[in-house]
């Protein structure tokens, strides 16, 4: 490093280091956002769609989950961020709420009649959106943090 570092150069260097250090946290937040958005059509296809859409949804979900597990885990491990650590806790509220909402969605799918009426369809759509809320909340917490 140079001996004569101006205050502007020092601030620019600090900003560069800060951006590099926080990039994995942002990536984790964006992954949660993508998962939340993809979760809604997945559950709608699995619950209300014809058989071919269920198979397409399973295949696409498997591909996305594999991608997220391989790359997302690597990025979240690089993220030394308080919010990411809080979100990634296995017993944390985001994980627990996601699991509970997924279980409710699965039970609702099994209880749904073969030809659902408007009430069932409304309930399934509401549950599909609710299953994404913990992921949206986690993404919001990570992305809104002072960066």
FENPE-V826468 format. One line per field, one symbol per residue. phi: phi as a letter, one per 20 degrees, with the letter a starting at -180 (. if undefined). psi: psi as a letter, one per 40 degrees, with the letter a starting at -180 (. if undefined). A space follows every 10 residues. Layout:
phi: ???
psi: ???
This chain:
phi: .ffdefgfff ffffffffff fegfffffff ffffffffff ffffffedef gfffffffff ffffffgfff efffffffee cffffffeff dfffffffff ffffffffff efffdfefff ffffffffff fegfffffff fffeggc
psi: iidghidddd dddddddddd dedddddddd dddddddddd dddddddeii dddddddddd dddddddddd ddddddddhg hddddddehd eidddddddd dddddddddd ehidgiaddd dddddddddd dedddddddd dddeih.
